[in-house]
Amino acid sequence: MVEIIPAILSKTSADYHKKFKVIEPLVEWIQIDIVDGRFAPNKTIGPQVVKDFRTVKKLEIQLMVRFIEDWVDPFIEIQAVKRIIFPVETAADPIGLIHHLRRHKIEIGASVNPTTPADRLQHLIGHLDTALVLSVHPGFSGQHFVYGSLEKIKKIKEMRPDIRVEIDGGISPGTAGKAAEAGATILNSGSYIFENDTIEGETYSERVKNALNSLKEDVKDF
């Protein structure tokens, strides 16, 4: 069954709190995108904001940072954090990092940028819980879906058929169904859910809920 995990990318604590409060009652998992301004041309909130806003829901942290080792431990300390995804492009010692996360009982994922071939995951794939395909260039929400990502999903599934594959970026009705058909089992959606003025609804909460439901409808047959 395909799961939709909303993705929050926020530059301020106020924006983070607004999005988190509206989506929290609707899902079990929430992805938090963390960008350091070095790995990608944007800078988001950091671990302190995530820590200050307590939740019983499960958090998936997607790190889009240059020096991963400087970011991991502050998130490990947050009780709600259950999964951390790191970029394969900047991992100095990915196996060591994986062992470190395992010791703390954190699920592990590795991501690949649109310009990074799936083969970069070959030496890690047996150690991962999740492989994440970025279907937009990292840093900013609201970008168009990179359709070459669909073949990358298939390639990862060929390398390891039982691995959970996530796809993040440009996910909306249409691309969601295509990603699920290609083999993705988790779809991360940010701007479509949180920043979509075309969704019907009298309140922000209603629009977010309706956007989430439309994505679920698009993948209901997978």
Secondary structure, 3 states (H helix, E strand, C coil): CCEEEEEECCCCHHHHHHHHHHHHHHCCEEEEEEEECCCCCCECCCHHHHHHCCCCCEEEEEEECCCCHHHHHHHHCCCCEEEEEEEHHHCCCHHHHHHHHHHCCCEEEEEECCCCCHHHHCCCHHHCCEEEEECCCCCCCCCCCCCCHHHHHHHHHHHCCCCEEEEECCCCCCHHHHHHHHCCCEEEECHHHHCCCCCCCCCHHHHHHHHHHHHHHHCCCC
